[in-house]
């Protein structure tokens, strides 16, 4: 339930009395005017929606009552309190202990507004940025947040954080100019990098300076944000409380938010037990992602008498591409024909009919629900971009619209099996004693690594279809979240089920660029100069919407035709159920459920009937 900030690497306040505009200028070596901007906000593209004197986000109720408790639950466990440790698993909601220099909202993408930093100052060539610290900003122990803490925090991430942070910000230098101003100097003029820096999480130097940031913490740390850990049982439950002395509780970015005094999160190891606990009232709010559960399990007396509200809420969220993801560093997946063959064996139509009650739509892009999704045949500038790589791309990319194999939903996939076998034969495999074997007589075999049992249920028919051609897919369900995370981090998997980011930001580098091959998030491991070039170009064009769209579509088309994953499905609505003791604003934000804008409603709570 606790809202998490959108981190601008992997996907912005004080109200100023005057809007700062261009206030000075300089001349660069090419005689172009470089202006200095001072502003309460920074937008990757265009202008920020909210002016300097805004009072609250449009989707909140600024007069929402404060107080009460909301109880949620999740599957898994946790074993430490360091969200940024390079091993172990931290509890859900721990991000709420910390604030960043600037913060985002759920109606805009890549737009940040001042929080710890009252405002940002930067030149129009984006070579540096100075953040002016809000004089009211304090850590949870009451000590003032200074520019020195910002310098320390960035260097802490850079020296002890995850490797991809250091790679992403390589060459950036930071210097506290005094207590209230900190300057970042960029190795190249790059607005996207500047926007990402504005999202830097801030830590108290006096608390962290003697700690190993890369290691797990066994007790809750001192933070800079609105929440403190009130109570916990390691691995089982955690309760957060709003810090009564939080300096920004009335800040415009927080108006109508932070409405619950306590937020309790229980942990369950089993999905079925988790759902039954909700229906019995052990916790209050559940967002459901499994269609079968939604149709068959959200029933009973507490639903019929109004104790529990079951609701579907439409959204406009770019859904990206949830998929079965190939690790192409593995030898069995290095041939594109093998990946294409396996895509024929995932019968989405049968799966949707039998498991999802026909409620889902197939993913056909890495940028679903956006204008960046490719479609039809390439044309115009997109075609020009693709022609640069024509000798490296499948010929059919230029003559056919991309389509995934489609069945009649009956489960009879003879045509798909024939196509898959033909592709495997082309890749050097043959059927021998009903086994699909390579030239050395070794059966084609791989492991699908999963975390949730609900995904296993969907994967079994896929597994059975692979068996029909003589192949073997082993399903490995790892319910221990720490073990699963560590295996993904170490690239110790053949295939996983994950969701790619749905927007072409500079953070695509972390998922696709060769220089991030050892990143936690570079699941595919494509290691392709063509992809590197396109990702670099997308990063370069973040402010040019017209060209960005064309390059993103070309990039999307190349990923699809290379079959780096087997696209799954998406749903453009939230399925939520909650005990009828909460109210919410009439307006839902564009890009989130907005659960952090809800509040405890005493009148509704008093009407809940006891069974």
ZAMARGU-4260 file (C-alpha; in steps of 0.2 Angstrom, whole numbers, plus 5000, padded with zeros to 4 digits):
<rodrens>
0) 5000/5000/5000 | 5014/5012/5004 | 5019/5021/4988 | 5036/5019/4981 | 5045/5033/4972
5) 5048/5030/4954 | 5067/5027/4952 | 5072/5036/4936 | 5086/5024/4933 | 5076/5008/4930
10) 5059/5018/4921 | 5049/5074/4953 | 5044/5105/4990 | 5043/5118/4995 | 5032/5130/4987
15) 5042/5145/4981 | 5034/5162/4981 | 5041/5166/4964 | 5044/5155/4949 | 5062/5156/4944
20) 5065/5158/4926 | 5080/5161/4915 | 5090/5174/4926 | 5107/5175/4918 | 5116/5169/4903
25) 5133/5165/4896 | 5141/5162/4880 | 5149/5145/4875 | 5163/5142/4863 | 5151/5140/4848
30) 5143/5157/4853 | 5127/5149/4857 | 5118/5157/4872 | 5118/5146/4888 | 5105/5151/4900
35) 5105/5147/4918 | 5088/5140/4925 | 5082/5140/4943 | 5067/5131/4945 | 5056/5121/4958
40) 5055/5107/4945 | 5064/5098/4931 | 5055/5089/4917 | 5064/5077/4905 | 5053/5083/4891
45) 5043/5099/4889 | 5037/5108/4905 | 5032/5103/4922 | 5013/5102/4924 | 5013/5110/4942
50) 5019/5128/4945 | 5030/5134/4959 | 5015/5139/4970 | 5005/5123/4968 | 4997/5117/4983
55) 4994/5098/4980 | 4993/5085/4966 | 4977/5085/4956 | 4973/5067/4961 | 4973/5069/4980
60) 4960/5075/4993 | 4970/5088/5002 | 4958/5087/5016 | 4959/5069/5019 | 4958/5064/5037
65) 4974/5058/5046 | 4976/5043/5057 | 4971/5024/5058 | 4980/5009/5052 | 4980/4999/5036
70) 4986/4981/5035 | 4993/4973/5019 | 5002/4957/5016 | 5014/4950/5003 | 5022/4933/4999
75) 5040/4930/5004 | 5051/4935/5018 | 5065/4947/5023 | 5081/4946/5032 | 5088/4964/5033
80) 5084/4982/5033 | 5096/4988/5020 | 5087/4991/5004 | 5103/4993/4995 | 5113/4978/5001
85) 5121/4968/4988 | 5114/4952/4996 | 5099/4947/5006 | 5081/4954/5005 | 5074/4969/5013
90) 5056/4972/5018 | 5042/4979/5007 | 5040/4998/5010 | 5057/5001/5017 | 5059/5015/5004
95) 5047/5025/5014 | 5061/5028/5027 | 5070/5039/5014 | 5067/5055/5004 | 5076/5060/4989
100) 5082/5077/4983 | 5067/5079/4972 | 5052/5068/4970 | 5039/5063/4957 | 5021/5061/4955
105) 5009/5049/4947 | 5002/5060/4933 | 5019/5063/4925 | 5033/5053/4918 | 5051/5059/4922
110) 5046/5075/4930 | 5053/5079/4947 | 5048/5093/4960 | 5059/5100/4974 | 5058/5091/4991
115) 5075/5090/5001 | 5081/5101/4987 | 5070/5117/4987 | 5075/5120/4969 | 5087/5116/4956
120) 5099/5127/4946 | 5107/5122/4930 | 5113/5128/4913 | 5103/5125/4897 | 5118/5114/4890
125) 5115/5102/4905 | 5134/5101/4910 | 5131/5104/4929 | 5117/5106/4942 | 5117/5114/4959
130) 5104/5108/4971 | 5098/5121/4984 | 5094/5112/5001 | 5078/5116/5009 | 5082/5125/5026
135) 5068/5115/5034 | 5074/5098/5029 | 5079/5087/5043 | 5083/5069/5047 | 5073/5058/5058
140) 5084/5062/5073 | 5081/5081/5070 | 5098/5085/5063 | 5097/5097/5048 | 5100/5089/5031
145) 5115/5098/5022 | 5124/5098/5006 | 5137/5088/5014 | 5125/5074/5017 | 5120/5074/4998
150) 5139/5073/4993 | 5141/5059/5005 | 5125/5050/4999 | 5130/5050/4981 | 5148/5044/4985
155) 5141/5031/4996 | 5131/5024/4982 | 5145/5026/4970 | 5158/5017/4980 | 5148/5004/4989
160) 5131/5003/4980 | 5126/4990/4966 | 5138/4990/4951 | 5126/4997/4939 | 5125/5013/4949
165) 5143/5016/4947 | 5143/5012/4929 | 5128/5024/4925 | 5135/5039/4934 | 5153/5036/4929
170) 5163/5052/4928 | 5150/5062/4938 | 5158/5073/4952 | 5149/5080/4967 | 5155/5094/4979
175) 5146/5103/4993 | 5148/5122/4990 | 5142/5126/5007 | 5129/5119/5019 | 5115/5123/5008
180) 5121/5120/4990 | 5128/5105/4982 | 5135/5104/4964 | 5136/5089/4952 | 5147/5091/4937
185) 5143/5079/4923 | 5156/5071/4912 | 5145/5075/4897 | 5130/5087/4894 | 5116/5075/4898
190) 5099/5080/4904 | 5093/5063/4908 | 5108/5060/4919 | 5104/5077/4928 | 5086/5071/4930
195) 5092/5054/4938 | 5103/5064/4950 | 5088/5074/4956 | 5081/5057/4962 | 5096/5053/4973
200) 5091/5046/4990 | 5098/5055/5004 | 5106/5047/5020 | 5113/5055/5036 | 5132/5055/5035
205) 5133/5055/5054 | 5124/5038/5054 | 5131/5029/5039 | 5149/5035/5039 | 5154/5020/5049
210) 5143/5007/5041 | 5146/4995/5026 | 5133/5000/5014 | 5134/4985/5004 | 5130/4973/5018
215) 5113/4969/5026 | 5108/4978/5041 | 5100/4969/5056 | 5091/4984/5063 | 5081/4998/5055
220) 5092/5013/5050 | 5090/5031/5053 | 5081/5039/5038 | 5077/5055/5030 | 5059/5051/5025
225) 5041/5051/5032 | 5041/5033/5040 | 5050/5025/5054 | 5049/5006/5058 | 5038/5005/5073
230) 5038/4986/5076 | 5044/4970/5067 | 5047/4952/5068 | 5061/4948/5056 | 5055/4939/5040
235) 5037/4939/5047 | 5030/4956/5049 | 5034/4975/5049 | 5024/4990/5055 | 5029/5008/5049
240) 5023/5023/5058 | 5023/5041/5051 | 5036/5051/5060 | 5027/5064/5070 | 5041/5076/5068
245) 5043/5073/5049 | 5047/5090/5042 | 5038/5089/5025 | 5021/5082/5031 | 5013/5098/5025
250) 5023/5100/5010 | 5013/5102/4993 | 5020/5085/4987 | 5013/5076/5002 | 4997/5085/5004
255) 4983/5072/5004 | 4995/5058/5006 | 5003/5049/5021 | 4986/5048/5028 | 4988/5032/5039
260) 4997/5033/5055 | 5002/5015/5054 | 5005/5003/5040 | 5007/4985/5044 | 5014/4972/5032
265) 5012/4954/5035 | 5023/4940/5026 | 5016/4924/5020 | 5026/4910/5012 | 5010/4902/5003
270) 4999/4912/4991 | 4984/4902/4995 | 4986/4905/5014 | 4989/4923/5010 | 4972/4925/5001
275) 4962/4916/5014 | 4970/4927/5028 | 4963/4942/5018 | 4946/4935/5017 | 4946/4932/5036
280) 4951/4950/5040 | 4969/4947/5045 | 4974/4961/5033 | 4964/4975/5024 | 4969/4977/5006
285) 4974/4966/4992 | 4978/4969/4974 | 4975/4953/4964 | 4986/4948/4949 | 4979/4930/4946
290) 4963/4930/4935 | 4957/4913/4942 | 4958/4919/4960 | 4949/4935/4955 | 4935/4925/4947
295) 4933/4910/4959 | 4940/4915/4976 | 4934/4933/4979 | 4917/4926/4985 | 4908/4923/5002
300) 4899/4931/5016 | 4911/4946/5018 | 4909/4950/5000 | 4890/4948/5000 | 4887/4958/5015
305) 4898/4973/5010 | 4912/4970/5022 | 4924/4968/5007 | 4923/4979/4992 | 4929/4970/4976
310) 4933/4983/4962 | 4941/4985/4945 | 4949/5001/4941 | 4955/5006/4924 | 4973/5013/4921
315) 4984/5021/4907 | 5000/5013/4914 | 5013/5009/4901 | 5014/4990/4904 | 5030/4986/4895
320) 5032/4967/4892 | 5030/4954/4904 | 5038/4938/4897 | 5047/4922/4898 | 5065/4929/4896
325) 5079/4920/4888 | 5097/4921/4895 | 5105/4921/4878 | 5122/4919/4887 | 5117/4901/4889
330) 5122/4890/4874 | 5105/4882/4871 | 5097/4900/4868 | 5111/4908/4857 | 5102/4903/4841
335) 5088/4914/4836 | 5079/4899/4828 | 5078/4890/4844 | 5070/4905/4853 | 5057/4907/4839
340) 5054/4888/4840 | 5050/4889/4858 | 5038/4904/4856 | 5027/4893/4845 | 5025/4881/4859
345) 5018/4894/4871 | 4999/4893/4868 | 4993/4910/4874 | 4975/4908/4868 | 4973/4891/4877
350) 4981/4899/4893 | 4970/4914/4892 | 4954/4904/4890 | 4958/4891/4903 | 4967/4901/4916
355) 4963/4919/4914 | 4944/4918/4909 | 4948/4927/4893 | 4952/4943/4903 | 4970/4946/4896
360) 4977/4953/4880 | 4994/4947/4872 | 5009/4958/4873 | 5015/4962/4856 | 5028/4976/4861
365) 5041/4980/4874 | 5032/4997/4875 | 5014/4991/4878 | 5001/5005/4880 | 5012/5019/4873
370) 5016/5027/4856 | 5033/5019/4856 | 5026/5002/4852 | 5030/4996/4834 | 5017/4990/4823
375) 5013/4986/4804 | 5028/4987/4792 | 5042/4999/4796 | 5041/5016/4786 | 5048/5033/4786
380) 5062/5037/4798 | 5060/5021/4807 | 5064/5011/4791 | 5079/5022/4788 | 5085/5018/4805
385) 5083/4999/4802 | 5091/5000/4785 | 5107/5005/4794 | 5107/4987/4801 | 5099/4978/4787
390) 5113/4965/4785 | 5111/4960/4803 | 5092/4959/4804 | 5080/4945/4798 | 5074/4949/4780
395) 5056/4946/4785 | 5057/4961/4797 | 5056/4972/4782 | 5043/4963/4773 | 5031/4957/4787
400) 5022/4964/4801 | 5028/4956/4817 | 5015/4944/4824 | 5016/4930/4837 | 5009/4913/4834
405) 4990/4912/4837 | 4980/4897/4840 | 4962/4893/4841 | 4962/4890/4860 | 4958/4872/4858
410) 4975/4865/4864 | 4978/4857/4847 | 4994/4865/4841 | 5000/4853/4828 | 5004/4867/4816
415) 5015/4876/4829 | 5023/4859/4833 | 5028/4856/4815 | 5035/4874/4814 | 5045/4872/4830
420) 5052/4855/4824 | 5057/4863/4807 | 5066/4877/4816 | 5075/4865/4828 | 5081/4855/4813
425) 5088/4870/4805 | 5097/4874/4821 | 5105/4857/4821 | 5094/4846/4831 | 5085/4830/4827
430) 5072/4818/4834 | 5080/4802/4840 | 5071/4790/4851 | 5057/4803/4854 | 5070/4815/4861
435) 5076/4831/4853 | 5095/4830/4853 | 5109/4840/4846 | 5124/4834/4835 | 5132/4826/4851
440) 5116/4817/4856 | 5112/4828/4870 | 5094/4831/4873 | 5088/4849/4872 | 5085/4855/4890
445) 5084/4870/4901 | 5077/4877/4917 | 5063/4890/4920 | 5067/4898/4937 | 5051/4905/4945
450) 5047/4913/4962 | 5028/4912/4962 | 5017/4896/4962 | 5004/4905/4951 | 5017/4907/4937
455) 5021/4888/4938 | 5003/4884/4935 | 5003/4893/4919 | 5021/4886/4914 | 5016/4868/4915
460) 5006/4868/4899 | 5021/4876/4890 | 5032/4863/4898 | 5020/4849/4891 | 5021/4857/4874
465) 5040/4856/4874 | 5039/4838/4879 | 5028/4835/4863 | 5043/4839/4852 | 5056/4829/4863
470) 5063/4843/4873 | 5063/4846/4891 | 5059/4861/4902 | 5062/4859/4921 | 5053/4871/4932
475) 5062/4877/4947 | 5051/4885/4960 | 5061/4895/4973 | 5049/4902/4986 | 5064/4909/4996
480) 5065/4927/4989 | 5083/4930/4994 | 5088/4914/4985 | 5079/4919/4970 | 5086/4937/4970
485) 5103/4930/4972 | 5102/4918/4957 | 5095/4932/4946 | 5109/4943/4951 | 5122/4930/4947
490) 5114/4926/4931 | 5112/4908/4937 | 5096/4905/4926 | 5091/4899/4909 | 5074/4907/4908
495) 5064/4918/4920 | 5048/4926/4920 | 5050/4945/4922 | 5043/4962/4916 | 5053/4974/4905
500) 5051/4992/4909 | 5038/5000/4898 | 5045/5017/4893 | 5061/5021/4883 | 5071/5030/4895
505) 5090/5031/4897 | 5088/5017/4910 | 5086/5005/4895 | 5105/5004/4896 | 5104/4994/4912
510) 5093/4981/4904 | 5101/4980/4887 | 5118/4988/4885 | 5133/4977/4884 | 5142/4988/4897
515) 5129/4982/4909 | 5130/4964/4905 | 5133/4959/4923 | 5119/4971/4930 | 5105/4963/4940
520) 5093/4969/4927 | 5101/4964/4911 | 5092/4948/4910 | 5094/4944/4892 | 5112/4947/4890
525) 5111/4951/4872 | 5129/4958/4870 | 5125/4966/4853 | 5134/4982/4846 | 5118/4985/4836
530) 5107/4985/4852 | 5121/4996/4861 | 5120/5009/4847 | 5101/5010/4848 | 5101/5011/4867
535) 5114/5025/4866 | 5104/5034/4853 | 5088/5033/4863 | 5097/5040/4878 | 5104/5054/4868
540) 5086/5058/4861 | 5077/5059/4877 | 5072/5077/4874 | 5067/5075/4855 | 5050/5067/4856
545) 5049/5065/4837 | 5065/5056/4834 | 5064/5046/4851 | 5048/5039/4845 | 5056/5033/4829
550) 5071/5025/4837 | 5061/5017/4851 | 5050/5009/4838 | 5065/5003/4828 | 5072/4996/4844
555) 5056/4988/4849 | 5055/4979/4832 | 5072/4973/4833 | 5070/4965/4850 | 5054/4957/4844
560) 5061/4949/4829 | 5076/4943/4838 | 5064/4933/4850 | 5074/4938/4866 | 5058/4933/4876
565) 5041/4925/4874 | 5029/4939/4877 | 5015/4935/4890 | 5000/4946/4893 | 4994/4962/4901
570) 4978/4969/4909 | 4974/4988/4908 | 4965/4988/4925 | 4969/4986/4943 | 4960/4972/4952
575) 4958/4977/4971 | 4949/4971/4985 | 4948/4979/5002 | 4939/4979/5019 | 4926/4993/5018
580) 4934/5005/5030 | 4943/5016/5018 | 4939/5030/5006 | 4949/5037/4991 | 4949/5053/4980
585) 4937/5053/4965 | 4952/5055/4953 | 4964/5041/4950 | 4981/5046/4944 | 4986/5042/4926
590) 5001/5030/4930 | 4997/5022/4947 | 4983/5015/4958 | 4986/5030/4970 | 4984/5019/4985
595) 4995/5031/4995 | 4980/5044/4993 | 4967/5033/5002 | 4962/5036/5020 | 4954/5027/5035
600) 4936/5031/5036 | 4929/5029/5053 | 4911/5030/5047 | 4913/5015/5035 | 4923/5005/5048
605) 4909/5006/5061 | 4897/4998/5049 | 4907/4982/5046 | 4897/4967/5051 | 4904/4953/5062
610) 4901/4936/5056
</rodrens>
